[in-house]
Amino acid sequence: MSTSGPQPGGAGPRPDSPFNAATMGLIVAIGILAFVAMLVLGAYAPDLRSGRNGGSHALSNAATGFSGLVRLAEATGRQPSIVRNLAEIDDNDALLVATPDNGADDLSELLRRHNGKPLLLVMPKWATVADPGHGGWVKAVGLRPASDPERLLAPGHPLRVERHRGAGRPLRNVAANAPAAMQFVAPGALQTMAGAGLKPIVTDPDGRIVVAEMENSRVYILSDPDLIDNRALADIGQARAALALLDYLNGDGADYLLFDVTMNGLGRSKSPLKLAFDPPFLGTTLTLAAAILLAGLHGLFGFGAPRRPQRALAFGKAALVDNAAALVRKARRQAALGARYAELIRARAAAAFGVPARLQGPAVDTYLDGLGGGSFSDLAAAAADAKDPEGLLAAAQALHDWQEERRR
């Protein structure tokens, strides 16, 4: 009768370890892919921002945003471009439309880079909160304090902002050569501006400024964003007037438009990490990745069991003898050992064959010669006279054989 199960003194079947080679390889592969994905997303995160955050910028679909104006300009062949890095405008003469979120935004770098080129600044107007029912939408909670848009160009160019009721009232074009299509209609709460150095382009019927040029600098200011934002473009007349305004400010030479989003937190800057994934450095990155992969595969799929390195100095008497012999060979002193080996055999033979203690020196050799089987004296002399390793080995072997024969 047989029984199953663990036997006394032994161990039962070993369960499979969850950390086998396949599992660990999968964990490592997932970790590497996750790390690479994190690097890529970290490098390109600014480029992947959609801008659907309900802000007042050229990527926003909210009522106070300006994505509708961008799409309208694109549909009518005006080639709009979103500016995420101010370096892109250094050598660009096209009209740049900037829509700061509030009057406290710093415009100094923007004005410096776009000096002498057309720039349209759209004043902020509405205070908004996110619409929980629609992603990317906002709800207006009221007008911003007039002091907020008044700070847009302060302290160098302080402005005064006012709000007036004027829904449906047509605005007036007071600039020379203004296009006929630039016929705006005032929104419900028209925001106007006043200040030194403003050259009016569009006013309300009472002469209050809505669009103006700043001291012949080609810096233009639009006091009321409701003339060109997404809500305004729902009216075809306002949409036609918005395009006409952009064309008028852009001038005759440019056939494209620029929309800045850097002041709205959607800009991007040069990243050393991003350089690793862009040509010409992408080839180097791929080469390094391939080298790391091959090194990992080499370490993972080795051939045979690993061999333990041998010790430089082994243990035991045999190792000690081998090391001593190696030193003698390195010093080329093998031949000098013949006489000492003969003395060693002489001492062993004297003890083994009962040589009287009174005998010393040559008398010992004479006694050993008398034992027969060859002359010990001649063999010892041959060992002492050996001049090379081969002769020494032959003489030592002869002495060893003489000793073994006497013991039989």
C-alpha positions in Angstrom: 0.0 0.0 0.0 1.4 3.4 -1.0 0.7 6.8 0.4 1.1 10.2 -1.1 2.1 13.5 0.3 5.2 14.8 1.8 7.6 12.1 3.0 9.4 12.3 6.4 12.7 14.2 6.1 11.8 15.5 2.7 9.8 18.4 1.1 6.6 18.3 -0.8 6.2 19.7 -4.3 7.4 23.2 -4.5 4.7 25.7 -5.7 5.4 27.8 -8.8 6.9 31.1 -7.9 4.9 34.2 -9.1 8.2 35.9 -9.8 9.2 33.7 -12.8 11.1 35.1 -15.8 8.0 35.8 -17.9 6.2 37.7 -15.1 9.3 39.8 -14.3 9.9 40.5 -18.0 6.4 41.8 -18.4 6.7 44.0 -15.3 10.0 45.4 -16.6 8.5 46.0 -20.1 5.5 47.8 -18.7 7.7 49.9 -16.4 9.9 50.9 -19.3 7.0 51.8 -21.6 5.4 53.9 -18.8 8.7 55.7 -18.1 9.1 56.6 -21.8 5.4 57.7 -22.1 6.0 60.0 -19.1 9.0 61.5 -20.7 7.2 62.1 -24.0 4.1 63.6 -22.3 6.3 65.8 -20.2 8.1 67.1 -23.3 5.0 67.7 -25.3 2.4 68.5 -22.7 2.3 72.3 -23.6 1.6 71.4 -27.2 -1.2 69.0 -26.3 -3.2 71.6 -24.3 -6.4 72.1 -26.1 -7.3 75.4 -24.5 -10.9 74.3 -23.9 -10.9 75.9 -20.4 -13.5 78.6 -20.9 -10.9 81.4 -21.0 -10.9 84.5 -23.2 -8.4 83.4 -25.8 -8.1 82.1 -29.4 -8.5 78.5 -28.4 -11.6 78.9 -26.2 -15.1 77.8 -27.3 -16.7 79.7 -24.5 -19.0 82.7 -25.3 -16.1 85.0 -24.2 -13.5 83.1 -26.2 -12.2 83.8 -29.7 -12.0 80.4 -31.4 -14.9 81.3 -33.7 -12.9 84.2 -35.1 -9.9 81.9 -35.7 -12.1 79.4 -37.5 -13.8 82.1 -39.5 -10.5 83.6 -40.6 -9.3 80.1 -41.6 -12.5 79.4 -43.6 -12.1 82.7 -45.5 -8.4 82.1 -46.5 -6.8 84.5 -44.0 -4.4 81.8 -42.7 -4.6 82.3 -38.9 -1.8 80.9 -36.7 -1.8 80.3 -33.0 1.3 81.8 -31.2 2.5 79.7 -28.3 6.0 81.1 -28.2 6.8 84.8 -28.5 9.9 84.0 -30.5 7.6 83.1 -33.4 6.7 86.7 -33.9 10.2 88.2 -34.1 10.4 88.1 -37.9 6.7 88.2 -38.6 4.9 91.3 -39.9 1.3 90.0 -39.7 -1.3 91.4 -37.3 -1.0 89.9 -33.8 -4.3 89.6 -31.8 -3.7 89.4 -28.1 -6.5 88.8 -25.6 -5.2 89.1 -22.0 -7.4 87.5 -19.3 -7.1 90.6 -17.1 -5.6 94.0 -17.1 -2.8 93.0 -14.8 -1.1 90.8 -17.5 2.4 91.9 -18.3 2.6 93.1 -21.9 6.1 94.4 -21.9 7.7 91.4 -23.7 4.9 91.3 -26.2 5.2 95.0 -27.0 9.0 94.8 -27.2 9.1 91.9 -29.7 6.3 93.2 -31.9 7.6 96.8 -31.9 6.6 98.6 -35.2 4.3 95.8 -36.3 0.5 95.7 -36.1 -0.8 94.5 -32.7 -4.4 94.4 -31.6 -5.0 94.4 -27.8 -8.5 93.3 -26.8 -9.5 94.6 -23.3 -11.0 92.1 -20.8 -14.6 92.8 -19.8 -16.5 89.9 -18.2 -16.0 88.1 -14.9 -17.0 84.4 -15.5 -17.2 81.1 -13.8 -17.1 77.6 -15.3 -20.4 76.1 -16.4 -20.7 72.7 -14.7 -23.1 71.4 -17.3 -20.9 72.0 -20.3 -17.1 71.4 -20.4 -15.3 74.5 -21.7 -18.3 76.8 -21.3 -18.6 79.7 -18.8 -21.3 81.7 -17.2 -20.9 85.5 -16.9 -21.4 86.7 -13.3 -21.0 90.4 -14.1 -18.7 93.0 -15.5 -15.1 93.3 -14.3 -14.4 96.4 -12.3 -13.5 99.2 -14.7 -10.2 99.5 -12.9 -9.2 96.1 -14.3 -9.1 96.9 -18.0 -7.8 100.4 -17.2 -4.5 98.8 -16.1 -3.8 97.2 -19.5 -1.1 99.7 -20.5 -0.5 101.4 -17.1 1.5 103.2 -15.9 3.0 104.4 -19.2 -0.4 104.9 -20.8 -3.3 105.1 -18.3 -6.7 104.6 -19.7 -10.2 105.4 -18.5 -13.0 102.8 -19.1 -16.7 103.4 -19.1 -19.8 101.3 -19.8 -22.9 102.5 -21.6 -26.2 101.1 -22.6 -26.5 101.0 -26.3 -27.9 97.7 -27.6 -28.4 97.7 -31.3 -27.0 101.2 -31.9 -24.6 101.3 -34.9 -21.1 102.3 -34.3 -19.2 104.9 -36.4 -16.1 104.4 -38.4 -14.1 107.6 -38.1 -10.8 106.5 -39.6 -9.8 107.3 -43.1 -10.2 104.6 -45.7 -12.2 102.4 -43.3 -13.9 99.5 -45.2 -17.6 99.7 -45.7 -18.1 96.2 -44.3 -16.7 97.4 -40.9 -20.1 98.2 -39.6 -20.4 97.1 -35.9 -23.5 97.2 -33.8 -23.2 98.0 -30.1 -23.8 95.2 -27.6 -26.1 95.6 -24.6 -23.3 97.0 -22.3 -20.9 98.8 -24.5 -17.4 99.3 -23.0 -15.5 102.4 -24.2 -12.2 104.0 -23.4 -10.5 107.3 -23.2 -7.0 108.5 -22.7 -4.1 110.5 -24.0 -2.6 109.6 -27.3 -5.5 107.6 -28.6 -6.3 108.0 -32.3 -10.0 106.9 -32.8 -10.9 104.3 -35.5 -14.4 103.2 -34.3 -16.6 105.2 -31.9 -20.1 105.0 -30.6 -22.7 107.6 -31.8 -21.6 109.9 -29.0 -18.0 109.9 -30.0 -16.7 107.6 -27.2 -13.8 105.4 -28.4 -14.2 101.7 -29.1 -11.2 101.0 -31.4 -8.1 103.2 -31.4 -4.5 103.4 -32.4 -1.9 104.2 -29.7 0.2 107.2 -30.8 0.9 106.1 -34.3 2.6 103.0 -33.0 0.6 100.4 -34.8 -0.6 99.2 -31.4 -4.4 99.0 -31.6 -6.8 98.7 -28.7 -10.4 97.2 -28.8 -12.2 98.3 -25.7 -15.2 95.9 -26.0 -14.4 92.2 -26.8 -18.1 91.6 -27.4 -17.6 92.9 -31.0 -15.5 90.0 -32.1 -15.8 87.1 -29.5 -17.7 83.9 -30.1 -21.0 85.3 -28.9 -20.7 88.3 -31.3 -20.0 86.1 -34.3 -23.5 84.5 -34.0 -24.6 87.5 -35.9 -23.5 87.5 -39.6 -23.2 91.3 -39.7 -20.9 91.4 -36.6 -18.8 88.5 -38.1 -18.4 90.4 -41.4 -17.4 93.6 -39.5 -14.9 91.6 -37.4 -13.1 90.3 -40.5 -13.1 93.7 -42.0 -11.5 95.2 -38.9 -8.8 92.6 -38.9 -8.1 93.2 -42.6 -8.0 97.0 -42.0 -5.5 96.7 -39.1 -3.4 94.1 -40.8 -2.6 96.3 -43.8 -2.3 95.4 -47.4 1.0 93.4 -47.4 0.1 90.6 -45.0 -2.2 87.7 -46.0 -2.3 85.9 -42.6 -3.0 86.5 -38.9 -1.5 85.7 -35.6 -3.4 84.9 -32.4 -1.4 85.0 -29.1 -2.2 82.6 -26.3 1.0 82.9 -24.3 -0.5 85.5 -21.9 -3.4 83.0 -21.3 -1.1 80.3 -19.9 -1.0 78.2 -23.0 2.4 79.1 -24.3 5.4 76.7 -24.6 9.1 77.2 -24.2 12.1 75.4 -25.5 12.7 72.2 -23.5 15.9 70.2 -23.4 13.8 67.1 -22.9 11.8 67.9 -26.1 15.0 68.3 -28.1 15.7 64.6 -27.4 12.6 63.7 -29.4 13.0 66.2 -32.2 15.4 65.9 -35.2 18.3 65.9 -35.4 18.7 64.5 -31.9 16.0 61.9 -32.4 18.5 59.6 -34.1 20.8 59.7 -31.1 18.0 59.1 -28.8 16.9 56.0 -30.8 20.4 54.7 -30.9 20.8 55.0 -27.2 17.5 53.3 -26.7 18.5 50.4 -29.0 21.8 50.0 -27.1 20.1 49.9 -23.8 17.6 47.3 -25.1 20.3 45.1 -26.5 22.3 45.3 -23.2 19.2 44.3 -21.3 18.5 41.3 -23.6 22.1 40.2 -23.3 21.8 40.2 -19.5 18.4 38.5 -19.6 19.2 35.7 -22.0 22.6 34.5 -21.0 24.0 31.1 -22.2 24.5 28.4 -19.6 25.1 28.7 -15.9 27.2 31.6 -14.8 30.8 30.6 -14.1 32.3 31.7 -10.8 35.6 33.5 -11.3 38.7 31.6 -10.0 40.6 32.9 -7.0 43.8 34.6 -7.7 45.3 32.7 -4.8 43.8 29.3 -4.2 43.4 27.5 -0.8 45.4 24.5 0.5 48.9 23.0 0.4 48.7 22.1 -3.2 48.0 25.7 -4.1 50.9 26.8 -1.9 53.2 24.4 -3.8 51.9 25.6 -7.1 52.4 29.2 -6.2 56.0 28.5 -5.0 56.7 26.6 -8.2 55.4 29.5 -10.3 57.7 31.9 -8.5 60.7 29.6 -9.1 59.8 29.3 -12.8 59.3 33.1 -13.1 62.8 33.6 -11.5 64.3 30.9 -13.9 65.9 29.1 -10.9 64.7 25.6 -11.5 68.2 24.2 -12.2 69.4 25.4 -8.8 67.0 23.1 -7.0 68.8 19.8 -8.1 71.3 19.8 -5.2 68.6 20.5 -2.6 66.4 17.8 -4.0 69.3 15.3 -3.7 69.8 16.4 0.0 66.1 15.8 0.6 66.3 12.3 -0.8 69.5 11.6 1.1 67.8 12.6 4.4 64.8 10.4 3.7 66.9 7.4 2.7 69.1 7.7 5.8 66.0 7.6 8.0 64.3 4.8 6.0 67.3 2.5 5.6 68.9 2.8 9.0 72.0 4.7 8.2 74.1 4.9 11.4 74.0 8.3 13.0 77.8 8.4 13.3 78.1 8.6 9.6 78.2 12.1 8.1 78.8 13.7 4.7 80.3 11.5 2.0 80.2 8.5 4.4 76.4 8.6 4.1 76.6 8.4 0.3 79.0 5.5 0.5 76.6 3.6 2.8 73.7 4.3 0.4 75.8 3.2 -2.6 76.3 -0.2 -0.8 72.6 -0.9 -0.8 72.8 -1.9 -4.5 70.6 -1.0 -7.5 72.7 1.8 -8.7 75.0 4.4 -7.3 73.3 7.0 -5.2 76.4 9.3 -5.4 76.2 9.4 -9.2 72.5 10.2 -9.2 72.9 13.0 -6.6 75.8 14.5 -8.6 73.7 14.4 -11.8 70.9 16.3 -10.0 73.3 18.9 -8.7 74.9 19.3 -12.2 71.5 19.8 -14.1 71.5 23.0 -16.1 68.0 23.1 -17.5 64.5 22.0 -16.5 64.5 18.9 -18.6 67.8 17.6 -17.1 66.6 18.5 -13.6 63.4 16.6 -14.1 65.2 13.5 -15.4 67.7 13.5 -12.5 64.9 14.0 -9.9 62.9 11.1 -11.4 66.0 8.8 -11.2 66.5 9.7 -7.5 62.8 9.1 -6.8 62.9 5.7 -8.6 66.1 4.6 -6.7 64.4 5.3 -3.4 61.2 3.4 -4.4 63.2 0.4 -5.5 65.1 0.2 -2.2 61.9 0.2 -0.3 60.5 -2.9 -2.0 
